[in-house]
Amino acid sequence: MTASRTSVLAAASLFLACLAAADSKSASQSSQHMSANTRFAVIRTLEAERVYARRPFPMGVQGLTLQANGKVTPDGPELWGLVTQRGAAARPGDRVLITGVEVKGDRIVFEINGGPRKKKKWWQHVQVEGMGGSAPLDQNPGSAVNPRGSVVALVFEGYVPEMTVEHLKELLAPVFDFSAHSAAQAYSDSLPPKVREAIKNHEVLVGMNREMAQMAKGRPPKKIREREGTQDYEEWIYGDPPQDVEFVRFVGDEVVQVKLMRITGEKIVRTDREVSLDGIVPHRGSAETAAGSPGQKPSAPPTLTRPGEDKPPSPGIPVSNRPDTTVPGAPDPQPNPAPPTPPPAAPQAFASSAPAGS
């Protein structure tokens, strides 16, 4: 009995020692800096990878900063302000291309859509040597690609630790979607939980935009545009009697009223805002972006005249009907002289075919 108890205690001690060794090994691995092999694997796997954006990316070198705990800065109204000021390199749901991966210090920097800095092609750096010296192969130094991309920096505490590529993708989940199969799915995943739940239940909430309403209810069978007082609005109508009929009213790109007429005669009207989209950048392919806001006037055609200058006359207006554009005090323009009349041609002499002396 004593020998059996001793063997059990020895086995338990050995098991605990193995667990402690495994824990210390995993802890030592997590505290290691990223190895060169892992760095090459990350660059080889993620560079030139196409993913869907879950957040808007402002153009420029600032871009986004993602902490290892999942916090993204800037966010909310500050992010919306940057996108409005600088333009969007990508919007939620857009498919983007990772064009650069760089591991340096305590962060991994990812460039999307070419990055925020002007770059040249490889042949634009080539110099041609000759008898007269060297000359660049690119004779147009201003032909570098204009930067329209952005960056996101994944920041760690102190240094970049050792990790797998799959773990790195999980850390990038707040900004990149590696699993989405469509732009609509990626855009839906970037919305607040209340909006996602409403779209899943095919329900339109007051405060949604046109694209969210269309994702929830589908394309409307009927649309009408009316005016109430001085306010223009558009209504999407779903259903026909004798079934339930739902009216979704838009002012601009926002749902301001949802009215449901049930078959029983019950009337339900909702006008209080149910969801706030402050800080949410609309998707690039939204209905409002594609169709334009109601009543929007087309922009004026481009012109080469400066402000205050008269427009040049149309080529189709006769010269006699064109406005007088002479400068006061200038001498009168001389009329174009008529082309000189050519002298009459001398009579052509014809040789006689008669024999001499006839």
Secondary structure, 3 states (H helix, E strand, C coil): CHHHHHHHHHHHHHHHHHHHHHHHHHHHHHCCECCHHHHHHHHHHHCCCEEEECCCEECCCCCEEEECCCCEECCCHHHHHHHHHHCEEECCCCEEEEEEEEEECCEEEEEECCCCCCECCHHHHCEEEECCEEEECCCCCCCCECCCCEEEEEECCCCCECCCHHHHHHHCCCCEECCCCCHHHHHHHCCCHHHHHHHHCCCCCCCCEHHHHHHHHCCCCEEEEEEECCEEEEEEEECCCCCCEEEEEEECCEEEEEEEECCCCCEEEECCCCCCCCCCCCCCCCHHHHHCCCCCCCCCCCCCCCCCCCCCCCCCCCHHHCCCCCCCCCCCCCCCCCCCCCCCCCCCCCCCCCCCCC
